[in-house]
Amino acid sequence: MVNLREILAMWKKIIRLSRKPDREEYVLSIKISFLAFFLVGSIAYLVKLVAYLVSRI
């Protein structure tokens, strides 16, 4: 089992290695997020549309 000192040491290492994203990386992550949001919404809409059309038959 991992003790508190080891956990804190791991967190400290992660914080030392992390950096603030530059503008290009930030914009890319926003684009990817919106693309994923759009794709999931489109799939949900298509499923609902198919369910509606099937229920009318």
C-alpha distance matrix in Angstrom:
0.0 3.8 6.4 9.9 11.7 10.0 10.6 14.0 14.7 14.2 16.4 18.9 19.2 19.9 22.4 24.1 24.6 25.8 29.5 32.0 33.7 37.3 40.0 40.4 36.7 36.7 39.9 38.6 35.5 37.9 40.2 37.4 36.2 39.8 40.5 37.5 38.7 42.2 41.2 39.2 42.1 44.6 42.9 42.6 46.3 47.4 45.6 47.2 50.6 50.4 49.5 52.4 54.8 53.8 54.3 57.8 58.9
3.8 0.0 3.8 6.8 8.3 6.3 6.9 10.3 11.0 10.6 12.8 15.1 15.6 16.4 18.8 20.5 21.2 22.4 26.1 28.7 30.6 34.2 37.0 37.6 34.0 34.0 37.3 36.2 33.1 35.5 38.0 35.5 34.3 38.0 38.8 36.1 37.3 40.8 40.1 38.3 41.1 43.7 42.3 42.1 45.7 46.9 45.4 47.0 50.3 50.3 49.6 52.4 54.8 54.0 54.6 58.0 59.3
6.4 3.8 0.0 3.8 5.6 5.5 6.5 8.9 10.2 11.0 12.7 14.5 15.8 17.0 18.7 20.4 21.7 23.0 26.5 29.0 31.3 34.9 37.7 38.6 35.2 35.0 38.4 37.7 34.6 36.8 39.6 37.3 36.0 39.6 40.7 38.1 39.0 42.7 42.3 40.4 43.0 45.8 44.6 44.2 47.7 49.2 47.7 49.1 52.5 52.8 51.9 54.6 57.1 56.5 56.8 60.2 61.7
9.9 6.8 3.8 0.0 3.8 5.5 5.1 6.2 8.6 9.9 10.6 12.2 14.3 15.4 16.5 18.3 20.1 21.1 24.4 26.7 29.2 32.8 35.6 36.8 33.5 33.0 36.6 36.1 33.1 35.1 38.1 36.1 34.6 38.1 39.6 37.2 37.9 41.6 41.5 39.7 42.1 45.1 44.2 43.7 47.0 48.8 47.5 48.7 52.0 52.5 51.7 54.2 56.9 56.5 56.7 60.0 61.7
11.7 8.3 5.6 3.8 0.0 3.8 5.4 5.1 6.1 8.6 9.9 10.4 12.3 14.3 15.3 16.4 18.5 20.0 23.3 25.9 28.7 32.1 35.1 36.4 33.2 33.0 36.7 36.2 33.5 35.7 38.7 36.8 35.6 39.2 40.6 38.4 39.4 43.0 43.0 41.4 43.9 46.8 46.0 45.8 49.1 50.7 49.6 51.0 54.2 54.8 54.1 56.6 59.2 58.9 59.3 62.6 64.2
10.0 6.3 5.5 5.5 3.8 0.0 3.8 5.4 5.0 6.2 8.6 9.8 10.6 12.4 14.3 15.3 16.7 18.4 22.0 24.8 27.2 30.7 33.8 34.6 31.3 31.4 35.0 34.2 31.5 34.0 36.7 34.6 33.7 37.4 38.5 36.2 37.5 41.1 40.7 39.3 42.0 44.7 43.7 43.7 47.1 48.6 47.5 49.0 52.2 52.6 52.1 54.7 57.2 56.8 57.4 60.6 62.1
10.6 6.9 6.5 5.1 5.4 3.8 0.0 3.8 5.4 5.1 6.2 8.6 9.9 10.7 12.4 14.3 15.5 16.5 20.1 22.5 24.8 28.4 31.3 32.3 28.9 28.7 32.2 31.6 28.7 31.0 33.8 31.7 30.5 34.2 35.4 33.1 34.2 37.8 37.6 36.1 38.7 41.4 40.6 40.4 43.8 45.4 44.3 45.7 48.9 49.4 48.9 51.4 53.9 53.6 54.2 57.4 59.0
14.0 10.3 8.9 6.2 5.1 5.4 3.8 0.0 3.8 5.4 5.0 6.1 8.6 9.8 10.5 12.2 14.3 15.3 18.5 20.9 23.7 27.1 30.1 31.5 28.3 28.0 31.6 31.4 28.6 30.8 33.8 32.2 31.0 34.5 36.1 34.1 35.0 38.6 38.7 37.4 39.8 42.7 42.1 42.0 45.1 46.9 46.1 47.3 50.4 51.2 50.8 53.1 55.7 55.6 56.1 59.2 61.0
14.7 11.0 10.2 8.6 6.1 5.0 5.4 3.8 0.0 3.8 5.5 5.1 6.2 8.7 9.9 10.6 12.5 14.3 17.7 20.7 23.3 26.6 29.9 31.0 27.8 28.0 31.7 31.2 28.8 31.3 34.1 32.4 31.7 35.3 36.6 34.7 36.0 39.5 39.5 38.4 41.0 43.7 43.1 43.3 46.5 48.1 47.3 48.9 51.8 52.5 52.3 54.7 57.1 57.0 57.8 60.8 62.4
14.2 10.6 11.0 9.9 8.6 6.2 5.1 5.4 3.8 0.0 3.8 5.4 5.1 6.3 8.7 9.9 10.8 12.3 16.0 18.9 21.1 24.6 27.7 28.5 25.2 25.5 29.1 28.3 25.7 28.4 31.1 29.1 28.5 32.2 33.3 31.3 32.7 36.2 36.0 35.0 37.7 40.2 39.6 39.9 43.1 44.6 43.8 45.5 48.4 49.0 48.9 51.4 53.7 53.6 54.4 57.5 59.0
16.4 12.8 12.7 10.6 9.9 8.6 6.2 5.0 5.5 3.8 0.0 3.8 5.4 5.1 6.2 8.6 9.9 10.5 13.9 16.4 18.9 22.4 25.4 26.5 23.3 23.1 26.8 26.4 23.7 26.1 29.0 27.4 26.4 30.0 31.5 29.7 30.8 34.3 34.5 33.4 35.9 38.6 38.2 38.3 41.4 43.1 42.5 44.0 46.9 47.7 47.6 49.9 52.3 52.4 53.1 56.1 57.8
18.9 15.1 14.5 12.2 10.4 9.8 8.6 6.1 5.1 5.4 3.8 0.0 3.8 5.5 5.2 6.2 8.7 10.0 13.1 15.9 18.8 22.0 25.2 26.6 23.7 23.7 27.5 27.4 25.1 27.5 30.4 29.1 28.4 31.9 33.5 32.0 33.2 36.6 36.9 36.1 38.5 41.2 41.0 41.2 44.2 46.0 45.6 47.0 49.8 50.8 50.7 53.0 55.4 55.6 56.4 59.2 61.0
19.2 15.6 15.8 14.3 12.3 10.6 9.9 8.6 6.2 5.1 5.4 3.8 0.0 3.8 5.5 5.1 6.3 8.7 12.1 15.4 17.8 21.0 24.4 25.3 22.3 22.9 26.6 26.1 24.0 26.8 29.4 27.9 27.7 31.3 32.5 31.1 32.6 35.9 36.0 35.4 38.0 40.5 40.2 40.8 43.7 45.2 44.9 46.6 49.3 50.1 50.3 52.7 54.8 55.0 56.0 58.9 60.5
19.9 16.4 17.0 15.4 14.3 12.4 10.7 9.8 8.7 6.3 5.1 5.5 3.8 0.0 3.8 5.5 5.2 6.1 9.8 12.8 14.9 18.3 21.5 22.4 19.2 19.6 23.2 22.7 20.4 23.2 25.8 24.3 23.9 27.5 28.7 27.3 28.8 32.1 32.2 31.7 34.3 36.7 36.5 37.1 40.0 41.5 41.3 43.0 45.6 46.4 46.7 49.0 51.2 51.4 52.5 55.3 56.9
22.4 18.8 18.7 16.5 15.3 14.3 12.4 10.5 9.9 8.7 6.2 5.2 5.5 3.8 0.0 3.8 5.5 5.2 8.1 10.8 13.6 16.9 20.1 21.5 18.6 18.6 22.4 22.5 20.3 22.7 25.7 24.6 24.1 27.5 29.1 28.0 29.2 32.5 33.0 32.5 34.8 37.4 37.5 38.0 40.7 42.5 42.5 43.9 46.5 47.6 47.8 49.9 52.2 52.7 53.6 56.3 58.1
24.1 20.5 20.4 18.3 16.4 15.3 14.3 12.2 10.6 9.9 8.6 6.2 5.1 5.5 3.8 0.0 3.8 5.7 8.0 11.4 14.3 17.0 20.5 21.8 19.3 19.8 23.6 23.6 21.9 24.6 27.3 26.4 26.3 29.7 31.2 30.3 31.8 34.9 35.4 35.2 37.5 39.9 40.1 40.8 43.4 45.1 45.2 46.8 49.2 50.3 50.7 52.9 55.0 55.5 56.6 59.2 61.0
24.6 21.2 21.7 20.1 18.5 16.7 15.5 14.3 12.5 10.8 9.9 8.7 6.3 5.2 5.5 3.8 0.0 3.8 6.7 10.4 12.4 15.1 18.7 19.5 16.7 17.8 21.4 20.9 19.5 22.4 24.9 23.7 24.0 27.5 28.6 27.8 29.6 32.5 32.8 32.8 35.3 37.5 37.6 38.6 41.2 42.7 42.9 44.7 47.0 47.9 48.5 50.7 52.7 53.2 54.5 57.1 58.7
25.8 22.4 23.0 21.1 20.0 18.4 16.5 15.3 14.3 12.3 10.5 10.0 8.7 6.1 5.2 5.7 3.8 0.0 3.8 7.0 9.2 12.3 15.7 16.7 13.9 14.4 18.2 18.0 16.3 19.0 21.7 20.8 20.8 24.2 25.6 24.9 26.4 29.4 30.0 30.0 32.3 34.5 34.9 35.7 38.3 39.9 40.2 41.8 44.1 45.3 45.9 47.9 49.9 50.6 51.8 54.3 56.0
29.5 26.1 26.5 24.4 23.3 22.0 20.1 18.5 17.7 16.0 13.9 13.1 12.1 9.8 8.1 8.0 6.7 3.8 0.0 3.8 6.3 9.0 12.5 13.9 11.6 12.1 15.8 16.2 15.0 17.5 20.2 19.9 20.1 23.2 24.7 24.6 26.0 28.7 29.6 30.0 32.0 34.2 35.0 35.9 38.1 39.8 40.5 42.0 44.0 45.4 46.2 48.0 50.0 51.0 52.2 54.4 56.3
32.0 28.7 29.0 26.7 25.9 24.8 22.5 20.9 20.7 18.9 16.4 15.9 15.4 12.8 10.8 11.4 10.4 7.0 3.8 0.0 3.8 6.5 9.5 11.6 9.7 9.3 13.0 14.1 13.0 14.9 17.8 18.1 18.1 20.8 22.7 22.9 24.0 26.6 27.9 28.4 30.1 32.3 33.4 34.2 36.2 38.1 39.0 40.2 42.2 43.8 44.7 46.3 48.3 49.5 50.6 52.7 54.7
33.7 30.6 31.3 29.2 28.7 27.2 24.8 23.7 23.3 21.1 18.9 18.8 17.8 14.9 13.6 14.3 12.4 9.2 6.3 3.8 0.0 3.8 6.6 8.0 5.8 6.0 9.6 10.4 9.8 12.0 14.5 14.9 15.4 18.0 19.6 20.1 21.5 23.8 25.0 25.9 27.6 29.5 30.8 31.9 33.7 35.4 36.5 37.9 39.6 41.3 42.4 43.9 45.7 47.0 48.3 50.3 52.2
37.3 34.2 34.9 32.8 32.1 30.7 28.4 27.1 26.6 24.6 22.4 22.0 21.0 18.3 16.9 17.0 15.1 12.3 9.0 6.5 3.8 0.0 3.8 5.6 5.5 6.2 8.7 10.1 10.9 12.5 14.5 15.6 16.7 18.7 20.2 21.4 22.7 24.5 26.0 27.3 28.8 30.4 32.0 33.3 34.7 36.4 37.9 39.2 40.7 42.4 43.8 45.1 46.7 48.3 49.7 51.4 53.4
40.0 37.0 37.7 35.6 35.1 33.8 31.3 30.1 29.9 27.7 25.4 25.2 24.4 21.5 20.1 20.5 18.7 15.7 12.5 9.5 6.6 3.8 0.0 3.8 5.5 5.0 6.1 8.5 9.9 10.6 12.3 14.3 15.3 16.6 18.3 20.0 21.1 22.5 24.3 25.9 26.9 28.4 30.4 31.7 32.8 34.6 36.3 37.5 38.7 40.6 42.1 43.2 44.7 46.5 47.9 49.4 51.5
40.4 37.6 38.6 36.8 36.4 34.6 32.3 31.5 31.0 28.5 26.5 26.6 25.3 22.4 21.5 21.8 19.5 16.7 13.9 11.6 8.0 5.6 3.8 0.0 3.8 5.4 5.2 6.2 8.7 10.0 10.6 12.3 14.3 15.5 16.5 18.4 20.0 21.1 22.5 24.4 25.8 26.8 28.7 30.3 31.4 32.9 34.7 36.2 37.2 38.9 40.7 41.9 43.2 44.9 46.6 48.0 49.9
36.7 34.0 35.2 33.5 33.2 31.3 28.9 28.3 27.8 25.2 23.3 23.7 22.3 19.2 18.6 19.3 16.7 13.9 11.6 9.7 5.8 5.5 5.5 3.8 0.0 3.8 5.5 5.1 6.2 8.7 9.9 10.6 12.3 14.4 15.3 16.6 18.4 20.0 21.1 22.6 24.3 25.7 27.1 28.7 30.2 31.6 33.1 34.7 36.0 37.5 39.1 40.6 42.0 43.5 45.1 46.8 48.6
36.7 34.0 35.0 33.0 33.0 31.4 28.7 28.0 28.0 25.5 23.1 23.7 22.9 19.6 18.6 19.8 17.8 14.4 12.1 9.3 6.0 6.2 5.0 5.4 3.8 0.0 3.8 5.4 5.2 6.4 8.8 10.0 10.7 12.5 14.3 15.5 16.6 18.5 20.1 21.3 22.6 24.4 26.0 27.2 28.6 30.4 31.9 33.1 34.6 36.4 37.7 39.0 40.7 42.2 43.6 45.3 47.3
39.9 37.3 38.4 36.6 36.7 35.0 32.2 31.6 31.7 29.1 26.8 27.5 26.6 23.2 22.4 23.6 21.4 18.2 15.8 13.0 9.6 8.7 6.1 5.2 5.5 3.8 0.0 3.8 5.5 5.1 6.2 8.7 9.8 10.6 12.3 14.3 15.3 16.4 18.3 20.1 21.0 22.4 24.4 25.8 26.8 28.5 30.3 31.5 32.6 34.5 36.1 37.2 38.7 40.5 42.0 43.4 45.4
38.6 36.2 37.7 36.1 36.2 34.2 31.6 31.4 31.2 28.3 26.4 27.4 26.1 22.7 22.5 23.6 20.9 18.0 16.2 14.1 10.4 10.1 8.5 6.2 5.1 5.4 3.8 0.0 3.8 5.4 5.1 6.2 8.6 10.0 10.5 12.3 14.2 15.3 16.4 18.4 19.9 20.9 22.5 24.3 25.6 26.9 28.6 30.2 31.3 32.9 34.6 36.0 37.3 38.9 40.6 42.2 43.9
35.5 33.1 34.6 33.1 33.5 31.5 28.7 28.6 28.8 25.7 23.7 25.1 24.0 20.4 20.3 21.9 19.5 16.3 15.0 13.0 9.8 10.9 9.9 8.7 6.2 5.2 5.5 3.8 0.0 3.8 5.4 5.1 6.1 8.7 9.8 10.6 12.2 14.2 15.3 16.5 18.2 19.8 21.2 22.5 24.2 25.8 27.1 28.6 30.1 31.7 33.0 34.5 36.1 37.5 39.0 40.8 42.7
37.9 35.5 36.8 35.1 35.7 34.0 31.0 30.8 31.3 28.4 26.1 27.5 26.8 23.2 22.7 24.6 22.4 19.0 17.5 14.9 12.0 12.5 10.6 10.0 8.7 6.4 5.1 5.4 3.8 0.0 3.8 5.5 5.0 6.2 8.5 9.9 10.5 12.2 14.2 15.4 16.4 18.2 20.0 21.1 22.3 24.3 25.8 26.9 28.3 30.2 31.6 32.7 34.4 36.1 37.4 39.0 41.1
40.2 38.0 39.6 38.1 38.7 36.7 33.8 33.8 34.1 31.1 29.0 30.4 29.4 25.8 25.7 27.3 24.9 21.7 20.2 17.8 14.5 14.5 12.3 10.6 9.9 8.8 6.2 5.1 5.4 3.8 0.0 3.8 5.4 5.2 6.1 8.6 9.8 10.5 12.2 14.3 15.2 16.3 18.3 19.9 20.8 22.4 24.3 25.6 26.6 28.4 30.2 31.3 32.6 34.4 36.0 37.4 39.3
37.4 35.5 37.3 36.1 36.8 34.6 31.7 32.2 32.4 29.1 27.4 29.1 27.9 24.3 24.6 26.4 23.7 20.8 19.9 18.1 14.9 15.6 14.3 12.3 10.6 10.0 8.7 6.2 5.1 5.5 3.8 0.0 3.8 5.5 5.0 6.1 8.6 9.8 10.5 12.3 14.1 15.2 16.5 18.3 19.8 21.0 22.6 24.3 25.5 27.0 28.6 30.1 31.4 32.9 34.6 36.3 38.0
36.2 34.3 36.0 34.6 35.6 33.7 30.5 31.0 31.7 28.5 26.4 28.4 27.7 23.9 24.1 26.3 24.0 20.8 20.1 18.1 15.4 16.7 15.3 14.3 12.3 10.7 9.8 8.6 6.1 5.0 5.4 3.8 0.0 3.8 5.4 5.2 6.2 8.6 9.9 10.7 12.2 14.2 15.5 16.6 18.3 20.1 21.3 22.6 24.2 25.9 27.1 28.5 30.3 31.7 33.0 34.9 36.8
39.8 38.0 39.6 38.1 39.2 37.4 34.2 34.5 35.3 32.2 30.0 31.9 31.3 27.5 27.5 29.7 27.5 24.2 23.2 20.8 18.0 18.7 16.6 15.5 14.4 12.5 10.6 10.0 8.7 6.2 5.2 5.5 3.8 0.0 3.8 5.4 4.9 6.0 8.5 9.9 10.4 12.0 14.2 15.2 16.2 18.2 19.9 20.9 22.1 24.2 25.6 26.6 28.2 30.0 31.4 32.9 35.0
40.5 38.8 40.7 39.6 40.6 38.5 35.4 36.1 36.6 33.3 31.5 33.5 32.5 28.7 29.1 31.2 28.6 25.6 24.7 22.7 19.6 20.2 18.3 16.5 15.3 14.3 12.3 10.5 9.8 8.5 6.1 5.0 5.4 3.8 0.0 3.8 5.4 5.1 6.1 8.6 9.8 10.4 12.3 14.2 15.2 16.4 18.3 19.9 20.8 22.4 24.3 25.5 26.8 28.4 30.1 31.7 33.4
37.5 36.1 38.1 37.2 38.4 36.2 33.1 34.1 34.7 31.3 29.7 32.0 31.1 27.3 28.0 30.3 27.8 24.9 24.6 22.9 20.1 21.4 20.0 18.4 16.6 15.5 14.3 12.3 10.6 9.9 8.6 6.1 5.2 5.4 3.8 0.0 3.8 5.4 5.1 6.1 8.5 9.8 10.6 12.2 14.1 15.4 16.6 18.3 19.8 21.2 22.6 24.2 25.7 27.0 28.6 30.5 32.2
38.7 37.3 39.0 37.9 39.4 37.5 34.2 35.0 36.0 32.7 30.8 33.2 32.6 28.8 29.2 31.8 29.6 26.4 26.0 24.0 21.5 22.7 21.1 20.0 18.4 16.6 15.3 14.2 12.2 10.5 9.8 8.6 6.2 4.9 5.4 3.8 0.0 3.8 5.5 5.3 6.1 8.6 10.1 10.6 12.2 14.3 15.5 16.5 18.2 20.1 21.2 22.4 24.3 25.8 27.0 28.8 30.9
42.2 40.8 42.7 41.6 43.0 41.1 37.8 38.6 39.5 36.2 34.3 36.6 35.9 32.1 32.5 34.9 32.5 29.4 28.7 26.6 23.8 24.5 22.5 21.1 20.0 18.5 16.4 15.3 14.2 12.2 10.5 9.8 8.6 6.0 5.1 5.4 3.8 0.0 3.8 5.6 5.1 6.0 8.6 9.9 10.4 12.2 14.2 15.3 16.2 18.2 19.8 20.8 22.3 24.1 25.6 27.0 29.0
41.2 40.1 42.3 41.5 43.0 40.7 37.6 38.7 39.5 36.0 34.5 36.9 36.0 32.2 33.0 35.4 32.8 30.0 29.6 27.9 25.0 26.0 24.3 22.5 21.1 20.1 18.3 16.4 15.3 14.2 12.2 10.5 9.9 8.5 6.1 5.1 5.5 3.8 0.0 3.8 5.4 5.1 6.2 8.6 9.8 10.6 12.3 14.2 15.2 16.5 18.3 19.9 21.0 22.4 24.3 25.9 27.5
39.2 38.3 40.4 39.7 41.4 39.3 36.1 37.4 38.4 35.0 33.4 36.1 35.4 31.7 32.5 35.2 32.8 30.0 30.0 28.4 25.9 27.3 25.9 24.4 22.6 21.3 20.1 18.4 16.5 15.4 14.3 12.3 10.7 9.9 8.6 6.1 5.3 5.6 3.8 0.0 3.8 5.5 5.2 6.2 8.6 10.0 10.6 12.3 14.2 15.5 16.5 18.3 20.0 21.1 22.5 24.6 26.4
42.1 41.1 43.0 42.1 43.9 42.0 38.7 39.8 41.0 37.7 35.9 38.5 38.0 34.3 34.8 37.5 35.3 32.3 32.0 30.1 27.6 28.8 26.9 25.8 24.3 22.6 21.0 19.9 18.2 16.4 15.2 14.1 12.2 10.4 9.8 8.5 6.1 5.1 5.4 3.8 0.0 3.8 5.5 5.1 6.1 8.6 9.9 10.5 12.1 14.2 15.3 16.4 18.3 19.9 21.0 22.7 24.9
44.6 43.7 45.8 45.1 46.8 44.7 41.4 42.7 43.7 40.2 38.6 41.2 40.5 36.7 37.4 39.9 37.5 34.5 34.2 32.3 29.5 30.4 28.4 26.8 25.7 24.4 22.4 20.9 19.8 18.2 16.3 15.2 14.2 12.0 10.4 9.8 8.6 6.0 5.1 5.5 3.8 0.0 3.8 5.4 5.1 6.2 8.6 9.9 10.4 12.2 14.2 15.2 16.4 18.2 19.9 21.2 23.1
42.9 42.3 44.6 44.2 46.0 43.7 40.6 42.1 43.1 39.6 38.2 41.0 40.2 36.5 37.5 40.1 37.6 34.9 35.0 33.4 30.8 32.0 30.4 28.7 27.1 26.0 24.4 22.5 21.2 20.0 18.3 16.5 15.5 14.2 12.3 10.6 10.1 8.6 6.2 5.2 5.5 3.8 0.0 3.8 5.4 5.1 6.2 8.6 9.8 10.6 12.2 14.2 15.3 16.4 18.3 20.2 21.6
42.6 42.1 44.2 43.7 45.8 43.7 40.4 42.0 43.3 39.9 38.3 41.2 40.8 37.1 38.0 40.8 38.6 35.7 35.9 34.2 31.9 33.3 31.7 30.3 28.7 27.2 25.8 24.3 22.5 21.1 19.9 18.3 16.6 15.2 14.2 12.2 10.6 9.9 8.6 6.2 5.1 5.4 3.8 0.0 3.8 5.5 5.2 6.2 8.6 10.0 10.6 12.2 14.3 15.3 16.5 18.6 20.5
46.3 45.7 47.7 47.0 49.1 47.1 43.8 45.1 46.5 43.1 41.4 44.2 43.7 40.0 40.7 43.4 41.2 38.3 38.1 36.2 33.7 34.7 32.8 31.4 30.2 28.6 26.8 25.6 24.2 22.3 20.8 19.8 18.3 16.2 15.2 14.1 12.2 10.4 9.8 8.6 6.1 5.1 5.4 3.8 0.0 3.8 5.5 5.1 6.1 8.6 9.8 10.4 12.2 14.2 15.3 16.7 18.9
47.4 46.9 49.2 48.8 50.7 48.6 45.4 46.9 48.1 44.6 43.1 46.0 45.2 41.5 42.5 45.1 42.7 39.9 39.8 38.1 35.4 36.4 34.6 32.9 31.6 30.4 28.5 26.9 25.8 24.3 22.4 21.0 20.1 18.2 16.4 15.4 14.3 12.2 10.6 10.0 8.6 6.2 5.1 5.5 3.8 0.0 3.8 5.4 5.0 6.1 8.5 9.7 10.4 12.1 14.1 15.5 17.0
45.6 45.4 47.7 47.5 49.6 47.5 44.3 46.1 47.3 43.8 42.5 45.6 44.9 41.3 42.5 45.2 42.9 40.2 40.5 39.0 36.5 37.9 36.3 34.7 33.1 31.9 30.3 28.6 27.1 25.8 24.3 22.6 21.3 19.9 18.3 16.6 15.5 14.2 12.3 10.6 9.9 8.6 6.2 5.2 5.5 3.8 0.0 3.8 5.4 5.2 6.1 8.6 9.9 10.5 12.2 14.4 15.9
47.2 47.0 49.1 48.7 51.0 49.0 45.7 47.3 48.9 45.5 44.0 47.0 46.6 43.0 43.9 46.8 44.7 41.8 42.0 40.2 37.9 39.2 37.5 36.2 34.7 33.1 31.5 30.2 28.6 26.9 25.6 24.3 22.6 20.9 19.9 18.3 16.5 15.3 14.2 12.3 10.5 9.9 8.6 6.2 5.1 5.4 3.8 0.0 3.8 5.5 5.0 6.1 8.6 9.9 10.5 12.5 14.7
50.6 50.3 52.5 52.0 54.2 52.2 48.9 50.4 51.8 48.4 46.9 49.8 49.3 45.6 46.5 49.2 47.0 44.1 44.0 42.2 39.6 40.7 38.7 37.2 36.0 34.6 32.6 31.3 30.1 28.3 26.6 25.5 24.2 22.1 20.8 19.8 18.2 16.2 15.2 14.2 12.1 10.4 9.8 8.6 6.1 5.0 5.4 3.8 0.0 3.8 5.4 5.1 6.2 8.6 9.9 10.9 13.0
50.4 50.3 52.8 52.5 54.8 52.6 49.4 51.2 52.5 49.0 47.7 50.8 50.1 46.4 47.6 50.3 47.9 45.3 45.4 43.8 41.3 42.4 40.6 38.9 37.5 36.4 34.5 32.9 31.7 30.2 28.4 27.0 25.9 24.2 22.4 21.2 20.1 18.2 16.5 15.5 14.2 12.2 10.6 10.0 8.6 6.1 5.2 5.5 3.8 0.0 3.8 5.4 5.1 6.0 8.5 10.0 11.1
49.5 49.6 51.9 51.7 54.1 52.1 48.9 50.8 52.3 48.9 47.6 50.7 50.3 46.7 47.8 50.7 48.5 45.9 46.2 44.7 42.4 43.8 42.1 40.7 39.1 37.7 36.1 34.6 33.0 31.6 30.2 28.6 27.1 25.6 24.3 22.6 21.2 19.8 18.3 16.5 15.3 14.2 12.2 10.6 9.8 8.5 6.1 5.0 5.4 3.8 0.0 3.8 5.5 5.1 6.1 8.7 10.3
52.4 52.4 54.6 54.2 56.6 54.7 51.4 53.1 54.7 51.4 49.9 53.0 52.7 49.0 49.9 52.9 50.7 47.9 48.0 46.3 43.9 45.1 43.2 41.9 40.6 39.0 37.2 36.0 34.5 32.7 31.3 30.1 28.5 26.6 25.5 24.2 22.4 20.8 19.9 18.3 16.4 15.2 14.2 12.2 10.4 9.7 8.6 6.1 5.1 5.4 3.8 0.0 3.8 5.5 5.2 6.5 9.2
54.8 54.8 57.1 56.9 59.2 57.2 53.9 55.7 57.1 53.7 52.3 55.4 54.8 51.2 52.2 55.0 52.7 49.9 50.0 48.3 45.7 46.7 44.7 43.2 42.0 40.7 38.7 37.3 36.1 34.4 32.6 31.4 30.3 28.2 26.8 25.7 24.3 22.3 21.0 20.0 18.3 16.4 15.3 14.3 12.2 10.4 9.9 8.6 6.2 5.1 5.5 3.8 0.0 3.8 5.5 5.3 6.9
53.8 54.0 56.5 56.5 58.9 56.8 53.6 55.6 57.0 53.6 52.4 55.6 55.0 51.4 52.7 55.5 53.2 50.6 51.0 49.5 47.0 48.3 46.5 44.9 43.5 42.2 40.5 38.9 37.5 36.1 34.4 32.9 31.7 30.0 28.4 27.0 25.8 24.1 22.4 21.1 19.9 18.2 16.4 15.3 14.2 12.1 10.5 9.9 8.6 6.0 5.1 5.5 3.8 0.0 3.8 5.4 5.5
54.3 54.6 56.8 56.7 59.3 57.4 54.2 56.1 57.8 54.4 53.1 56.4 56.0 52.5 53.6 56.6 54.5 51.8 52.2 50.6 48.3 49.7 47.9 46.6 45.1 43.6 42.0 40.6 39.0 37.4 36.0 34.6 33.0 31.4 30.1 28.6 27.0 25.6 24.3 22.5 21.0 19.9 18.3 16.5 15.3 14.1 12.2 10.5 9.9 8.5 6.1 5.2 5.5 3.8 0.0 3.8 5.5
57.8 58.0 60.2 60.0 62.6 60.6 57.4 59.2 60.8 57.5 56.1 59.2 58.9 55.3 56.3 59.2 57.1 54.3 54.4 52.7 50.3 51.4 49.4 48.0 46.8 45.3 43.4 42.2 40.8 39.0 37.4 36.3 34.9 32.9 31.7 30.5 28.8 27.0 25.9 24.6 22.7 21.2 20.2 18.6 16.7 15.5 14.4 12.5 10.9 10.0 8.7 6.5 5.3 5.4 3.8 0.0 3.8
58.9 59.3 61.7 61.7 64.2 62.1 59.0 61.0 62.4 59.0 57.8 61.0 60.5 56.9 58.1 61.0 58.7 56.0 56.3 54.7 52.2 53.4 51.5 49.9 48.6 47.3 45.4 43.9 42.7 41.1 39.3 38.0 36.8 35.0 33.4 32.2 30.9 29.0 27.5 26.4 24.9 23.1 21.6 20.5 18.9 17.0 15.9 14.7 13.0 11.1 10.3 9.2 6.9 5.5 5.5 3.8 0.0
